[in-house]
Amino acid sequence: MKPLKEKISITIDGDLLEKIRHAAEKDDRSLSQYINLVLKDHINKLSEK
């Protein structure tokens, strides 16, 4: 069973958002999917330390 998703609202610098959007398009993912992927990877790396 997939984990439940929650909606949140965040503020991101415009230049950073454009870079994230570009990376998401390049990876053929939605913005939300890409941000989830990046955050999960970051959390996993922190857990390994």
MOPAC internal coordinates of N, CA, C and O (Angstrom, degrees):
PM7 1SCF
backbone

  N    0.0000 0     0.00 0     0.00 0    0    0    0
  C    1.4453 1     0.00 0     0.00 0    1    0    0
  C    1.5346 1   109.57 1     0.00 0    2    1    0
  O    1.2310 1   120.37 1   -46.97 1    3    2    1
  N    1.3198 1   116.89 1   133.03 1    3    2    1
  C    1.4597 1   121.41 1  -179.25 1    5    3    2
  C    1.5244 1   110.61 1   -70.50 1    6    5    3
  O    1.2310 1   120.59 1   -35.53 1    7    6    5
  N    1.3297 1   116.47 1   144.47 1    7    6    5
  C    1.4661 1   118.56 1   177.48 1    9    7    6
  C    1.5263 1   110.40 1   -66.74 1   10    9    7
  O    1.2310 1   120.87 1   -29.94 1   11   10    9
  N    1.3175 1   115.94 1   150.06 1   11   10    9
  C    1.4548 1   120.26 1   179.21 1   13   11   10
  C    1.5230 1   109.63 1   -70.78 1   14   13   11
  O    1.2310 1   121.16 1   -37.18 1   15   14   13
  N    1.2941 1   115.39 1   142.82 1   15   14   13
  C    1.4545 1   121.06 1   178.67 1   17   15   14
  C    1.5225 1   108.69 1  -101.32 1   18   17   15
  O    1.2310 1   121.04 1   -30.86 1   19   18   17
  N    1.3164 1   115.62 1   149.14 1   19   18   17
  C    1.4558 1   121.22 1   176.90 1   21   19   18
  C    1.5095 1   109.18 1  -123.94 1   22   21   19
  O    1.2310 1   120.84 1   -37.00 1   23   22   21
  N    1.3153 1   116.01 1   143.00 1   23   22   21
  C    1.4539 1   120.85 1   176.64 1   25   23   22
  C    1.5173 1   108.89 1   -89.66 1   26   25   23
  O    1.2310 1   121.60 1   -42.08 1   27   26   25
  N    1.3438 1   114.55 1   137.92 1   27   26   25
  C    1.4547 1   120.95 1   175.82 1   29   27   26
  C    1.5248 1   108.47 1  -135.01 1   30   29   27
  O    1.2310 1   120.91 1   -12.13 1   31   30   29
  N    1.2884 1   115.87 1   167.87 1   31   30   29
  C    1.4548 1   121.12 1   175.10 1   33   31   30
  C    1.5300 1   107.63 1  -122.69 1   34   33   31
  O    1.2310 1   120.66 1   -51.59 1   35   34   33
  N    1.3330 1   116.34 1   128.41 1   35   34   33
  C    1.4643 1   120.43 1   179.01 1   37   35   34
  C    1.5245 1   109.17 1  -131.93 1   38   37   35
  O    1.2310 1   121.33 1   -17.01 1   39   38   37
  N    1.3111 1   115.06 1   162.99 1   39   38   37
  C    1.4601 1   121.39 1   176.06 1   41   39   38
  C    1.5242 1   107.63 1  -114.08 1   42   41   39
  O    1.2310 1   120.99 1   -52.22 1   43   42   41
  N    1.3318 1   115.71 1   127.78 1   43   42   41
  C    1.4648 1   121.72 1  -178.35 1   45   43   42
  C    1.5231 1   108.06 1  -128.02 1   46   45   43
  O    1.2310 1   120.75 1   -40.37 1   47   46   45
  N    1.3134 1   116.16 1   139.63 1   47   46   45
  C    1.4644 1   120.51 1   175.65 1   49   47   46
  C    1.5273 1   109.78 1   -56.73 1   50   49   47
  O    1.2310 1   120.83 1   -39.93 1   51   50   49
  N    1.3249 1   116.02 1   140.07 1   51   50   49
  C    1.4597 1   121.65 1  -176.42 1   53   51   50
  C    1.5113 1   114.00 1   -56.99 1   54   53   51
  O    1.2310 1   120.42 1   137.27 1   55   54   53
  N    1.3314 1   116.80 1   -42.73 1   55   54   53
  C    1.4685 1   119.64 1  -179.02 1   57   55   54
  C    1.5258 1   111.44 1   -66.60 1   58   57   55
  O    1.2310 1   120.34 1   143.43 1   59   58   57
  N    1.3290 1   116.95 1   -36.57 1   59   58   57
  C    1.4622 1   121.04 1   177.47 1   61   59   58
  C    1.5302 1   110.78 1   -67.96 1   62   61   59
  O    1.2310 1   120.63 1   138.54 1   63   62   61
  N    1.3223 1   116.39 1   -41.46 1   63   62   61
  C    1.4644 1   120.81 1   179.47 1   65   63   62
  C    1.5277 1   110.93 1   -60.97 1   66   65   63
  O    1.2310 1   120.21 1   138.64 1   67   66   65
  N    1.3086 1   117.20 1   -41.36 1   67   66   65
  C    1.4614 1   119.88 1   178.90 1   69   67   66
  C    1.5281 1   111.17 1   -63.54 1   70   69   67
  O    1.2310 1   120.25 1   140.54 1   71   70   69
  N    1.3298 1   117.13 1   -39.46 1   71   70   69
  C    1.4666 1   120.54 1   178.05 1   73   71   70
  C    1.5257 1   110.76 1   -65.93 1   74   73   71
  O    1.2310 1   120.52 1   139.92 1   75   74   73
  N    1.3385 1   116.61 1   -40.08 1   75   74   73
  C    1.4696 1   120.67 1   178.92 1   77   75   74
  C    1.5244 1   109.81 1   -66.15 1   78   77   75
  O    1.2310 1   120.44 1   136.33 1   79   78   77
  N    1.3269 1   116.76 1   -43.67 1   79   78   77
  C    1.4780 1   120.47 1   178.29 1   81   79   78
  C    1.5239 1   110.75 1   -59.56 1   82   81   79
  O    1.2310 1   120.65 1   136.27 1   83   82   81
  N    1.3116 1   116.36 1   -43.73 1   83   82   81
  C    1.4660 1   120.76 1  -179.89 1   85   83   82
  C    1.5297 1   110.48 1   -63.17 1   86   85   83
  O    1.2310 1   120.60 1   135.72 1   87   86   85
  N    1.3288 1   116.47 1   -44.28 1   87   86   85
  C    1.4676 1   120.39 1   179.57 1   89   87   86
  C    1.5246 1   110.93 1   -64.49 1   90   89   87
  O    1.2310 1   120.20 1   141.14 1   91   90   89
  N    1.3260 1   117.23 1   -38.86 1   91   90   89
  C    1.4693 1   121.28 1   179.11 1   93   91   90
  C    1.5356 1   110.41 1   -64.28 1   94   93   91
  O    1.2310 1   120.61 1   135.73 1   95   94   93
  N    1.3201 1   116.44 1   -44.27 1   95   94   93
  C    1.4723 1   120.36 1   178.32 1   97   95   94
  C    1.5229 1   110.53 1   -62.65 1   98   97   95
  O    1.2310 1   120.60 1   136.69 1   99   98   97
  N    1.3172 1   116.47 1   -43.31 1   99   98   97
  C    1.4650 1   121.46 1  -179.80 1  101   99   98
  C    1.5305 1   110.82 1   -61.60 1  102  101   99
  O    1.2310 1   120.51 1   145.77 1  103  102  101
  N    1.3347 1   116.64 1   -34.23 1  103  102  101
  C    1.4637 1   122.84 1  -179.83 1  105  103  102
  C    1.5317 1   111.76 1   -89.42 1  106  105  103
  O    1.2310 1   120.67 1  -176.64 1  107  106  105
  N    1.3338 1   116.33 1     3.36 1  107  106  105
  C    1.4713 1   123.45 1   179.88 1  109  107  106
  C    1.5349 1   111.73 1    56.21 1  110  109  107
  O    1.2310 1   120.78 1  -132.51 1  111  110  109
  N    1.3289 1   116.11 1    47.49 1  111  110  109
  C    1.4662 1   123.13 1   178.72 1  113  111  110
  C    1.5136 1   109.41 1  -129.78 1  114  113  111
  O    1.2310 1   121.18 1   -21.41 1  115  114  113
  N    1.3247 1   115.35 1   158.59 1  115  114  113
  C    1.4560 1   119.04 1   172.61 1  117  115  114
  C    1.5225 1   108.39 1   -71.86 1  118  117  115
  O    1.2310 1   120.79 1   -17.60 1  119  118  117
  N    1.3033 1   116.10 1   162.40 1  119  118  117
  C    1.4641 1   120.47 1   178.55 1  121  119  118
  C    1.5195 1   110.02 1   -58.57 1  122  121  119
  O    1.2310 1   120.40 1   134.57 1  123  122  121
  N    1.3184 1   116.84 1   -45.43 1  123  122  121
  C    1.4664 1   121.76 1  -179.84 1  125  123  122
  C    1.5233 1   111.57 1   -61.72 1  126  125  123
  O    1.2310 1   120.22 1   134.18 1  127  126  125
  N    1.3175 1   117.19 1   -45.82 1  127  126  125
  C    1.4628 1   121.08 1   179.09 1  129  127  126
  C    1.5226 1   110.83 1   -61.16 1  130  129  127
  O    1.2310 1   120.68 1   138.29 1  131  130  129
  N    1.3199 1   116.30 1   -41.71 1  131  130  129
  C    1.4602 1   120.00 1  -178.16 1  133  131  130
  C    1.5215 1   111.75 1   -67.24 1  134  133  131
  O    1.2310 1   120.55 1   136.68 1  135  134  133
  N    1.3229 1   116.55 1   -43.32 1  135  134  133
  C    1.4668 1   119.92 1   178.37 1  137  135  134
  C    1.5204 1   110.29 1   -62.31 1  138  137  135
  O    1.2310 1   119.86 1   137.80 1  139  138  137
  N    1.3335 1   117.87 1   -42.20 1  139  138  137
  C    1.4611 1   121.32 1   176.18 1  141  139  138
  C    1.5269 1   111.13 1   -58.44 1  142  141  139
  O    1.2310 1   120.51 1   134.40 1  143  142  141
  N    1.3133 1   116.63 1   -45.60 1  143  142  141
  C    1.4628 1   121.74 1  -179.63 1  145  143  142
  C    1.5253 1   111.20 1   -61.29 1  146  145  143
  O    1.2310 1   120.33 1   133.74 1  147  146  145
  N    1.3181 1   116.98 1   -46.26 1  147  146  145
  C    1.4627 1   121.66 1  -179.38 1  149  147  146
  C    1.5247 1   110.81 1   -64.53 1  150  149  147
  O    1.2310 1   120.16 1   136.67 1  151  150  149
  N    1.3167 1   117.30 1   -43.33 1  151  150  149
  C    1.4665 1   120.68 1   179.88 1  153  151  150
  C    1.5319 1   111.47 1   -65.66 1  154  153  151
  O    1.2310 1   120.21 1   137.64 1  155  154  153
  N    1.3299 1   117.21 1   -42.36 1  155  154  153
  C    1.4658 1   120.11 1   178.00 1  157  155  154
  C    1.5208 1   110.83 1   -61.15 1  158  157  155
  O    1.2310 1   120.57 1   136.30 1  159  158  157
  N    1.3339 1   116.52 1   -43.70 1  159  158  157
  C    1.4637 1   120.95 1   179.18 1  161  159  158
  C    1.5283 1   110.25 1   -62.13 1  162  161  159
  O    1.2310 1   120.49 1   136.77 1  163  162  161
  N    1.3168 1   116.66 1   -43.23 1  163  162  161
  C    1.4685 1   120.80 1   179.32 1  165  163  162
  C    1.5238 1   111.21 1   -62.49 1  166  165  163
  O    1.2310 1   119.69 1   134.38 1  167  166  165
  N    1.3167 1   118.20 1   -45.62 1  167  166  165
  C    1.4659 1   122.81 1   179.88 1  169  167  166
  C    1.5296 1   110.44 1   -63.43 1  170  169  167
  O    1.2310 1   120.22 1   138.54 1  171  170  169
  N    1.3372 1   117.18 1   -41.46 1  171  170  169
  C    1.4603 1   120.40 1   178.03 1  173  171  170
  C    1.5280 1   111.45 1   -62.22 1  174  173  171
  O    1.2310 1   120.49 1   138.69 1  175  174  173
  N    1.3270 1   116.68 1   -41.31 1  175  174  173
  C    1.4626 1   119.85 1   178.24 1  177  175  174
  C    1.5189 1   111.64 1   -65.52 1  178  177  175
  O    1.2310 1   119.79 1   142.52 1  179  178  177
  N    1.3176 1   118.00 1   -37.48 1  179  178  177
  C    1.4598 1   121.18 1   176.83 1  181  179  178
  C    1.5189 1   111.14 1   -65.07 1  182  181  179
  O    1.2310 1   120.71 1   142.93 1  183  182  181
  N    1.3256 1   116.25 1   -37.07 1  183  182  181
  C    1.4748 1   121.23 1  -179.74 1  185  183  182
  C    1.5199 1   111.74 1   -67.76 1  186  185  183
  O    1.2310 1   120.13 1   151.82 1  187  186  185
  N    1.3258 1   117.36 1   -28.18 1  187  186  185
  C    1.4606 1   121.83 1  -178.61 1  189  187  186
  C    1.5300 1   112.02 1   -74.67 1  190  189  187
  O    1.2310 1   120.03 1   159.06 1  191  190  189
  N    1.3150 1   117.55 1   -20.94 1  191  190  189
  C    1.4749 1   121.06 1  -177.27 1  193  191  190
  C    1.4890 1   112.83 1   -74.24 1  194  193  191
  O    1.2310 1   120.10 1   180.00 1  195  194  193

